[in-house]
Amino acid sequence: MAEDRTLRVRALLDAVRAEGRTSLTAPEGKVIADAYGIAVPGEELATDVDEAVACAARFGGRPVVMKIVSPDILHKTDAGGVVVGVEGAADVRAAFHRIVENARAYAPQARIDGVQVQELLPKGQEVIVGAVTDPTFGKVVAFGLGGVLVEVLKDVTFRLAPVDADEALSMLDSIRAAEVLRGVRGREGVDRWALAEQIRRVSHLVADFPEIAEVDLNPVIATADGAVAADIRVILSTGAPKERRRYSREEILASVRRLMQPRSVAVIGASNESGKIGNSVMRNLVDGGFAGEIHPVNPRADDILGRKAYKSVTDVPGEVDVAVFAIPARFVAAALEEVGRKRIPNAVLIPSGFAETGEHELQEEIVAIAERHGVRLLGPNIYGYYSTWQDLCATFCTPYDVKGGVALTSQSGGIGMAILGFARTTKTGVSAIVGLGNKSDLDEDDLLTWFGEDPHTECIAMHLEDLKDGRAFVEAARATVPKKPVVVLKAGRTAAGAKAAGSHTGALAGDDAVYDDVLRQAGVIRAPGLNDMLEYARALPVLPAPRGDNVVIITGAGGSGVLLSDAVTDNGLSLMEIPADLDAAFREFIPPFGAAGNPVDITGGEPPSTYEATIRLGLEDPRVHALVLGYWHTIVTPPMVFAELTARVVAEFRERGIEKPVVASLAGDVEVEEACQYLFERGVVAYPYTTEQPVAVLGAKYRWARAAGLLGGGS
């Protein structure tokens, strides 16, 4: 049955392409809909006015919809080519003539095949189901509110195609107006299964036929009894996308392991001259304490920084794992040939002057050379990279040697240096910092595959402007997220991809809209800004995973409690409804003018013992899953006293096997900064002067825990 369906659609698409067309007519769309079980109303094609009257009569005299059928008119409504609610022979004749006249006035050269006569669907909720070919992620399926306001409301969600039944159903709950589908103000809810089936079938259609660029079912009329597409639009692509060379997981791990854990590094363009990139790279490698071999390569030097220099990389004895390039762009291709002949698996290309300056052919040349020799390229146009656990600083920027569990990547050198400064200021230990630059070869999915397996890495944070292969990234993310969080800062929130769209779905599938949903689908935590990305990366390894949804706020300031409550709601977290027995237990420690409930307001004048007792109570009770602490600076309980007691209590419970995420907001004089650093270093994520930041981090931890399958519910 499936094979017969495929053959029918293949024959139709081949015939359309043979005519040089890229859009299907409505009757052709119905052939595809019928083949894939996509529910559409009964319809017939009328080539003249008498046929139109006969077609309408066969629908039992009920009102019909009449639409122009032309391969040259894509937007029928714009052409005045649609009339709804036509009833009776006289009205059918008048509508037929009006539609054809409007179409000829709109597009005089258009081929007109006739008028489609379609049964009028009952009133229901109008939604849109569609699919589009995204330049990053390939085929994606879309669902949202439909009808004439679809591009105004833009309440649409996306998934990678194909989707299964569960993913299709999840899309119904992912739009802002999800409640409308369940039924509001006395209206019946829609048939969710039927609607999800329309989504699933469209997703399989575009997955089966890559040449289908866009599909639009708009509107789909959803009622309690089913979901039927009033209109189907199918657009074909004009050319085949360029195939990217793909590497297996084993190949990626083998090459990136030698990049990140090298035993021998050659520096091509090494120099004794201070101020040159080749000198800076050499100094960082030597001064950073890299224990492996360091081989300078420079045809005009015998000795560089006390190490023997070689005329060519081919003269270097033994195996070399990484060649770092510190030479002008015009010399890279010839040197890369020598790297290939030496069978060095990785080339780190620091020089600029390639695609980012319009030199696309030069970049294509080095990619071709690398592929021919099996060399993986990092860059070009990068600051280099740091692998701290190897004491490796292969960069011309400032050194960094604080080892830890955070791996950071950036497409931009400037962002890379911001990462470096943040890490140093906050004492964040990192496992690696990697520049990606032009991403001529190695990119985020390669590094994500490696960091997912790297025992030194606990959290991965990536700044990116684009993804070369969105599906490869999603595959790597799905393999990594169950083990450790992945944070992404996606720059460039534009909708440029919507400009050339030929359908409603295409117009809605702006770059950022698809990125947002697909990254969430992959379990990735998307950071709204650079500081957020860095703070998530710093904090997520510190916090234990939550084991339930009940969040309790304990605060010494009522105002902070209100703001913290707002932040909890804004981050999709749940304030616990305090049971009567727990409420009574909290009241034992709260002055009469304080307030139990949630937030638990202990008031600002309380001594350290009150903070300690209430925090203990929150950690002790198994019904409480996370604590948000609001501290207000007083002389009664100074900042470091609060920090020390909180850290001591959390450590005590940790030793007893009770680990819950605890975050804190500290308001006060400058002493709160030191107190926050003290808490952070002891497993309590704390921030001065902000109620939003600690709760945002907690929210990110919850999103990861859901995506990793540690909590119920979707990500």
C-alpha positions in Angstrom: 0.0 0.0 0.0 2.8 2.4 1.0 4.7 1.6 -2.2 1.6 2.2 -4.4 1.1 5.5 -2.6 4.7 6.5 -3.3 4.5 5.5 -7.0 1.3 7.6 -7.5 2.9 10.7 -6.0 6.2 10.2 -7.8 4.4 10.0 -11.1 2.5 13.2 -10.4 5.6 15.1 -9.3 7.6 14.0 -12.3 4.8 15.1 -14.6 4.7 18.6 -12.9 8.4 19.0 -13.2 8.4 17.9 -16.8 6.1 20.9 -17.5 8.7 23.1 -15.8 6.3 24.0 -13.0 7.1 24.3 -9.3 3.5 24.6 -7.9 0.7 22.1 -8.0 -2.9 22.9 -8.8 -5.6 22.2 -6.3 -6.7 18.9 -8.1 -3.1 17.8 -8.1 -2.9 18.6 -4.5 -5.9 16.4 -3.8 -4.2 13.5 -5.5 -1.3 13.8 -3.0 -3.7 14.3 -0.1 -5.7 11.2 -1.0 -2.5 9.2 -1.4 -1.3 10.1 2.1 -4.7 10.0 3.8 -4.7 13.8 4.4 -8.4 14.6 4.9 -9.8 17.1 2.4 -13.4 17.9 1.4 -15.1 16.4 -1.6 -14.4 18.4 -4.7 -14.5 18.3 -8.5 -12.9 20.3 -11.3 -15.3 22.2 -13.7 -13.8 23.3 -17.0 -16.9 25.3 -18.0 -19.9 26.8 -16.3 -22.3 23.9 -17.1 -19.9 21.5 -15.5 -19.7 23.7 -12.5 -23.5 23.6 -12.1 -23.5 19.8 -12.4 -20.7 19.5 -9.9 -22.5 21.6 -7.3 -25.6 19.6 -7.8 -23.8 16.4 -7.0 -23.1 17.8 -3.5 -26.8 17.6 -2.8 -27.6 21.2 -3.3 -25.7 22.3 -0.2 -23.5 25.4 -0.3 -20.1 25.0 -2.0 -16.8 26.9 -2.3 -15.5 27.7 -5.7 -11.8 28.4 -6.4 -9.8 29.2 -9.5 -7.5 26.4 -10.7 -4.3 27.7 -12.3 -0.7 26.6 -12.1 0.3 30.2 -12.4 -1.8 31.7 -9.6 -0.5 30.7 -6.2 -2.5 32.9 -3.9 -6.1 32.4 -5.1 -7.7 34.8 -2.6 -5.4 37.7 -3.7 -6.6 37.1 -7.3 -10.2 37.3 -6.3 -10.4 33.6 -7.3 -12.3 32.3 -4.3 -16.1 32.5 -3.6 -17.5 30.9 -0.4 -21.0 29.7 0.3 -22.3 29.5 -3.3 -25.8 28.0 -3.4 -28.1 27.3 -6.4 -27.5 27.0 -10.1 -27.8 30.8 -10.8 -25.2 31.7 -8.1 -22.9 28.9 -9.3 -23.0 30.4 -12.9 -22.4 33.9 -11.6 -19.5 32.8 -9.3 -17.9 30.8 -12.1 -17.8 33.8 -14.5 -16.7 36.2 -11.7 -13.8 34.0 -10.6 -12.5 33.5 -14.2 -12.8 37.2 -15.0 -10.9 38.2 -11.8 -8.2 35.7 -12.5 -7.7 37.0 -16.0 -7.5 40.5 -14.8 -5.0 39.5 -12.0 -2.7 37.5 -14.3 -3.6 37.9 -18.0 -1.0 35.3 -19.1 -2.0 32.7 -16.5 -3.1 29.3 -17.7 -6.6 28.6 -16.3 -7.6 24.9 -16.0 -11.0 25.6 -14.6 -12.8 26.2 -11.3 -12.7 23.8 -8.4 -16.1 23.1 -6.8 -15.7 22.0 -3.2 -18.2 21.1 -0.5 -18.4 23.8 2.1 -17.0 22.6 5.5 -18.9 23.3 8.7 -17.7 26.0 11.0 -14.9 25.1 13.3 -11.5 26.2 14.7 -9.3 27.3 11.8 -5.7 26.1 12.1 -2.7 25.7 9.8 -0.7 22.5 9.1 2.3 22.8 6.9 5.8 21.9 6.1 8.8 23.9 4.8 12.4 23.2 3.9 14.6 25.1 6.4 18.1 25.9 5.2 19.6 24.7 8.5 17.3 21.8 9.6 15.8 20.6 6.3 12.2 19.4 6.4 10.2 20.9 9.3 6.5 20.5 10.0 4.5 23.4 11.3 1.2 23.8 13.3 -0.6 26.9 14.5 -3.8 29.0 14.4 -4.8 29.4 10.8 -7.1 31.3 8.6 -6.7 34.9 7.4 -4.9 36.0 10.6 -2.2 33.3 10.5 0.6 35.7 9.5 -0.6 38.4 12.0 -0.9 36.1 15.0 2.1 34.0 14.1 1.1 31.5 16.8 3.0 28.6 15.2 5.3 25.8 16.4 7.8 23.7 14.5 9.3 20.2 14.6 11.8 18.2 12.6 10.0 16.0 10.0 8.9 13.3 10.1 7.1 13.3 13.5 5.4 10.4 15.2 2.0 10.5 16.8 3.2 11.6 20.2 5.3 14.5 18.8 2.4 15.6 16.6 0.1 15.7 19.7 2.7 17.7 21.6 2.5 20.4 18.9 -1.1 21.0 19.8 0.0 22.0 23.3 3.0 24.1 22.2 1.2 27.1 20.8 0.1 30.1 22.9 -3.6 29.5 22.1 -3.5 25.7 23.0 -6.4 26.2 25.4 -8.6 27.2 22.5 -8.3 23.7 21.0 -9.5 22.1 24.3 -12.6 24.2 24.2 -13.4 27.5 25.8 -16.5 29.5 26.7 -18.8 26.6 26.2 -17.3 25.5 22.8 -16.4 21.9 22.2 -12.8 21.0 22.0 -11.4 19.7 18.7 -10.7 16.1 17.7 -7.0 16.1 18.8 -6.2 12.8 17.3 -7.5 13.8 13.9 -5.6 17.0 14.0 -2.4 15.3 15.0 -2.9 12.8 12.2 -3.0 15.7 9.6 0.4 16.9 11.1 1.9 13.4 11.1 0.9 12.6 7.5 2.1 15.9 6.1 5.5 15.4 7.9 5.9 12.0 6.3 4.9 13.3 2.9 7.8 15.9 2.9 10.2 13.4 4.4 9.4 10.9 1.6 9.8 13.4 -1.2 12.7 15.8 -0.6 11.8 17.8 -3.8 8.7 19.1 -2.0 9.8 22.5 -0.7 6.6 23.6 1.0 3.2 22.2 1.9 0.4 24.4 3.2 -3.0 23.1 4.6 -4.7 26.4 5.4 -7.1 26.5 6.8 -7.7 23.1 8.4 -11.2 23.2 9.9 -10.9 21.4 13.2 -14.1 20.3 15.0 -15.1 17.8 17.7 -15.7 15.3 14.8 -12.5 15.6 12.8 -10.1 17.8 11.0 -10.3 18.6 7.3 -8.0 20.7 5.1 -10.1 23.2 3.1 -7.1 24.0 0.9 -3.8 22.2 0.1 -0.9 24.0 -1.6 2.3 22.1 -2.6 5.4 23.8 -3.9 8.4 22.1 -5.4 12.1 23.1 -5.0 14.0 24.5 -7.9 17.3 22.7 -7.2 18.9 20.0 -5.1 20.7 21.2 -2.0 24.5 20.7 -1.8 25.4 17.6 0.1 27.7 18.1 3.1 30.3 15.5 3.8 29.3 13.6 6.9 31.5 11.8 9.3 30.5 8.9 11.6 30.4 9.3 15.3 33.5 7.1 15.6 35.4 9.2 13.1 34.5 12.4 14.9 35.6 11.1 18.3 38.9 9.7 16.9 39.9 13.0 15.3 38.6 15.4 18.0 40.3 13.3 20.7 43.6 14.0 19.0 42.7 17.7 18.7 41.7 18.1 22.4 44.3 15.6 23.9 47.3 15.9 21.6 50.7 14.5 22.3 52.5 16.6 19.7 51.7 20.0 18.2 53.4 21.8 15.3 53.2 25.6 14.9 53.4 26.6 11.3 54.6 30.2 11.2 56.2 30.0 14.7 58.3 33.1 15.3 60.9 34.6 17.7 59.6 38.1 17.0 57.4 39.5 19.8 54.1 40.8 18.6 53.6 38.2 15.9 50.8 35.7 16.2 53.3 32.8 15.7 55.3 34.1 18.6 52.2 34.4 20.8 51.0 30.9 20.1 54.4 29.5 20.8 54.7 31.4 24.1 51.3 30.2 25.2 52.1 26.6 24.5 55.5 26.7 26.2 54.5 29.0 29.2 51.2 27.1 29.6 53.0 24.0 30.6 51.9 21.7 27.7 53.6 18.4 28.4 53.6 17.1 24.8 56.0 17.9 22.1 56.0 21.4 20.6 57.5 21.7 17.1 58.0 25.2 15.6 57.9 25.3 11.8 59.6 28.3 10.0 61.9 28.0 7.0 63.9 31.0 8.1 64.8 30.0 11.6 66.8 27.3 13.3 65.7 27.8 16.8 62.5 29.3 18.3 62.0 29.8 22.0 64.8 27.2 22.7 63.2 24.6 20.4 64.6 23.3 17.2 62.7 24.8 14.2 61.9 22.9 11.0 61.8 24.2 7.5 58.7 22.2 6.7 56.2 20.3 8.8 57.1 17.2 6.8 60.6 17.4 8.4 59.1 17.1 11.9 60.0 13.6 13.4 57.3 11.2 14.5 53.6 11.6 14.6 51.9 15.1 15.0 48.3 15.4 16.2 47.7 19.1 15.5 49.1 21.7 13.2 48.4 25.2 14.3 48.6 27.7 11.4 49.9 31.2 12.1 50.7 32.3 8.5 48.9 34.6 6.1 45.9 33.2 4.3 47.6 33.0 0.9 50.2 30.5 2.1 47.8 28.2 3.9 46.9 26.0 0.9 50.5 25.0 0.2 51.3 24.3 3.9 48.0 22.3 4.2 49.2 20.0 1.4 52.3 19.3 3.5 50.2 18.7 6.6 48.2 16.2 4.6 51.3 14.4 3.3 52.5 14.2 6.9 49.1 12.6 7.8 48.4 15.1 10.6 44.7 14.7 11.5 43.9 18.2 12.6 44.7 21.7 11.3 43.9 24.8 13.4 43.6 27.7 11.1 44.0 31.0 13.0 44.5 33.3 9.9 41.7 35.4 8.6 41.2 36.4 4.9 38.9 33.6 3.8 35.1 33.5 3.3 34.5 36.2 5.9 36.3 38.7 3.5 34.7 37.3 0.4 37.5 34.9 -0.5 35.1 32.0 -0.9 37.2 30.2 -3.5 40.3 30.3 -1.3 38.3 28.7 1.5 36.8 26.1 -0.8 40.4 25.2 -2.0 41.6 24.5 1.5 38.5 22.5 2.3 39.1 20.4 -0.8 42.8 19.8 0.1 41.8 18.8 3.7 39.1 16.4 2.5 41.5 14.8 0.0 44.0 14.1 2.8 41.6 13.4 5.6 42.6 16.4 7.6 39.9 18.0 9.9 39.9 21.9 9.9 39.2 24.1 12.8 38.5 27.6 11.5 39.8 29.6 9.7 39.5 33.1 11.2 39.7 32.0 14.9 41.6 32.9 18.1 42.6 29.2 18.5 41.6 27.0 21.3 42.2 26.0 25.0 42.2 22.5 26.4 42.9 23.2 30.0 43.2 19.6 31.3 46.0 19.1 28.8 47.6 22.5 29.9 47.2 23.4 26.2 46.8 27.0 25.2 47.0 27.1 21.3 45.9 30.7 20.9 47.4 34.2 20.4 45.1 35.5 23.2 45.7 35.7 27.0 46.3 32.3 28.6 43.8 30.5 30.9 44.5 27.6 33.1 41.7 27.2 35.6 40.5 23.6 35.1 36.9 22.8 35.5 33.8 21.2 34.0 32.5 23.9 31.5 33.3 23.6 27.8 32.7 26.9 25.9 32.7 27.5 22.1 32.2 30.6 20.1 31.9 31.5 16.5 33.3 35.0 17.2 36.7 36.0 18.5 35.2 38.9 20.5 32.7 36.6 22.2 35.6 34.2 22.9 37.4 36.9 24.8 34.3 37.8 26.7 34.0 34.2 27.7 37.6 34.3 28.8 37.2 37.4 30.9 34.0 36.1 32.5 35.6 32.8 33.4 38.5 34.5 35.0 36.4 37.1 36.9 34.0 34.5 38.3 36.6 31.8 38.8 34.8 29.5 36.5 36.8 26.3 35.8 36.7 25.3 32.2 37.5 22.1 30.3 37.9 23.9 27.0 37.4 27.1 25.1 37.2 26.7 21.3 37.0 29.2 18.5 35.0 28.1 15.5 35.2 31.1 13.1 34.2 30.3 9.6 33.4 26.7 10.4 34.9 25.5 7.1 34.8 21.9 8.5 34.7 21.2 12.2 31.6 22.8 13.8 29.3 22.6 16.8 28.0 19.1 16.2 31.6 17.7 16.0 32.6 19.4 19.3 29.3 18.5 21.0 29.9 14.8 20.1 33.3 15.0 21.8 32.2 17.0 24.8 29.3 14.7 25.4 31.8 11.9 26.0 34.6 13.9 27.6 34.8 13.0 31.4 36.2 16.4 32.2 33.1 18.3 30.8 30.0 18.7 32.8 28.2 21.4 30.9 28.6 22.7 27.3 27.8 26.3 26.3 27.9 27.4 22.6 27.6 30.8 21.0 26.6 30.4 17.4 25.4 32.6 14.5 24.3 29.6 12.4 24.5 25.9 12.1 25.8 24.3 9.0 23.9 21.1 9.6 21.0 21.5 12.0 20.1 17.8 11.9 23.6 16.7 12.8 23.6 19.2 15.7 20.2 17.9 16.9 21.4 14.3 16.7 24.5 15.2 18.8 22.4 17.2 21.3 20.0 14.4 21.8 22.9 12.0 22.5 24.4 14.5 25.0 21.5 16.0 26.9 20.6 12.9 28.9 24.2 13.1 30.3 24.9 16.8 30.7 23.3 20.2 29.9 23.8 21.9 26.5 23.3 25.7 26.5 23.1 27.7 23.2 23.2 31.4 22.5 21.9 31.8 19.0 22.7 35.2 17.5 20.8 36.8 14.6 17.1 36.6 15.4 16.1 37.5 11.9 13.3 36.2 9.6 15.2 36.6 6.4 14.3 33.1 5.4 10.6 34.1 5.2 11.1 36.7 2.4 11.1 34.3 -0.5 8.5 32.0 0.9 5.7 30.8 -1.4 3.2 29.8 1.3 1.9 30.9 4.6 4.0 28.2 6.3 7.1 29.4 4.6 6.4 33.0 5.6 6.0 32.0 9.2 9.2 29.8 9.3 11.6 32.7 10.0 15.1 31.5 11.0 14.6 32.2 14.7 11.1 30.6 15.0 12.4 27.3 13.7 15.6 27.5 15.7 13.7 28.1 18.9 11.3 25.1 18.6 13.8 22.7 17.2 16.5 23.5 19.8 13.9 23.0 22.5 12.8 19.7 20.8 16.4 18.6 21.1 16.5 19.4 24.8 18.9 22.3 24.4 18.7 25.3 26.8 18.5 28.5 24.8 20.0 31.5 26.5 18.5 34.9 25.8 21.8 36.7 25.9 25.6 36.4 26.3 25.6 36.9 30.1 22.8 34.4 30.5 24.7 31.8 28.5 27.8 32.3 30.7 25.9 32.3 33.9 23.9 29.1 33.0 27.2 27.4 32.1 28.8 28.5 35.3 25.8 27.6 37.5 24.3 24.4 36.1 27.1 22.1 37.1 26.9 23.5 40.7 23.2 22.7 41.2 22.0 19.2 41.8 19.1 18.0 39.6 15.7 18.6 41.1 13.5 15.5 41.8 10.2 17.2 41.7 8.4 20.5 40.9 7.7 22.0 44.3 9.7 25.2 44.7 9.6 27.1 48.1 10.8 30.7 48.6 12.2 31.7 52.0 12.8 35.4 52.2 13.8 38.0 54.8 12.2 40.8 52.7 8.6 40.9 51.5 9.4 42.9 48.4 12.1 40.4 47.3 9.5 37.6 47.9 7.1 39.2 45.5 9.8 39.6 42.8 11.1 36.1 43.3 7.5 34.8 43.0 7.2 36.6 39.7 10.5 35.1 38.5 9.4 31.6 39.4 6.2 32.0 37.3 8.2 33.7 34.4 10.5 30.7 34.3 7.8 28.1 34.1 8.4 26.8 37.7 5.8 25.8 40.3 5.4 27.5 43.7 4.5 24.8 46.1 1.1 24.9 47.8 2.3 24.6 51.4 0.4 21.8 53.2 -1.1 22.7 56.6 1.4 20.7 58.6 4.4 22.2 56.8 2.8 25.7 57.1 2.5 25.2 60.9 6.1 24.0 61.1 7.4 27.1 59.4 5.2 29.3 61.6 7.1 28.0 64.6 10.1 30.0 63.5 8.4 33.1 62.1 7.5 36.2 64.2 3.8 37.0 64.4 4.2 39.8 62.0 5.9 37.5 59.4 4.0 35.4 56.9 4.0 31.7 56.2 2.5 30.3 53.0 4.8 30.6 49.9 6.9 32.8 49.9 7.8 32.1 53.5 8.5 35.7 54.8 10.6 35.5 58.0 11.1 39.3 58.0 14.3 41.2 57.9 15.1 41.6 61.5 15.4 38.0 62.3 18.7 36.5 63.7 20.8 33.8 61.9 19.0 31.1 63.8 15.7 31.9 62.0 17.3 31.6 58.5 19.0 28.4 59.6 15.8 26.8 61.0 13.6 27.6 58.0 16.3 26.5 55.5 16.7 23.2 57.4 13.0 22.7 57.3 12.8 23.2 53.6 15.7 20.8 53.0 14.3 18.2 55.5 10.8 17.9 54.1 10.8 15.5 51.1 7.8 17.3 49.6 10.0 20.4 48.9 12.1 19.9 45.8 14.0 23.3 45.4 14.7 26.3 47.6 14.9 30.0 46.5 16.4 32.1 49.3 15.9 35.9 49.5 18.3 37.6 51.8 18.2 41.2 53.0 21.4 42.8 54.5 21.0 43.6 58.2 23.5 44.0 61.0 21.5 41.4 62.9 22.4 38.8 60.2 25.4 40.1 58.2 26.0 38.8 54.6 28.9 36.5 55.4 27.0 35.1 58.4 24.1 34.2 56.2 26.4 32.8 53.5 28.3 30.6 56.1 25.2 29.2 57.8 23.5 28.5 54.5 26.6 26.7 53.0 27.1 24.7 56.2 23.5 23.5 56.3 23.4 22.6 52.6 26.7 20.7 53.1 25.3 18.9 56.1 22.3 17.7 54.2 24.4 16.7 51.2 26.5 14.5 53.5 23.2 12.8 54.6 22.4 12.2 50.9 19.8 14.9 50.6 20.6 17.1 47.6 18.2 19.8 46.4 18.9 22.8 44.2 19.3 25.9 46.4 19.6 29.4 44.8 19.8 32.7 46.6 19.2 36.4 45.9 21.2 38.8 48.1 20.2 42.4 48.5 22.5 44.7 50.4 25.7 46.7 50.6 28.8 45.6 48.7 29.6 42.8 51.2 26.9 40.7 49.6 29.2 40.2 46.6 31.8 38.3 48.6 29.0 36.4 50.3 27.6 35.3 46.8 31.1 34.1 45.7 31.4 32.2 48.9 28.1 30.5 48.4 28.7 29.7 44.7 32.0 28.0 45.6 30.0 25.7 48.0 27.2 24.6 45.8 24.6 27.4 46.4 24.0 29.5 43.3 23.8 33.1 44.6 23.7 36.5 43.0 23.8 40.0 44.4 21.3 42.8 43.5 19.0 40.6 41.4 16.0 38.5 42.0 15.7 37.4 38.3 19.1 35.8 37.7 19.1 33.0 40.4 15.6 31.9 39.4 16.5 32.0 35.7 19.3 29.6 36.5 17.0 27.4 38.5 14.6 27.4 35.6 17.4 26.4 33.2 18.3 23.5 35.5 14.6 22.4 35.5 14.4 22.5 31.7 17.5 20.3 31.4 16.2 17.9 34.0 13.0 17.5 32.0 14.8 17.1 28.7 17.1 14.5 30.3 14.1 12.5 31.5 14.8 13.1 35.2 11.4 14.7 35.7 7.9 14.2 34.2 6.6 16.4 31.4 8.1 17.7 28.2 11.0 20.0 27.8 
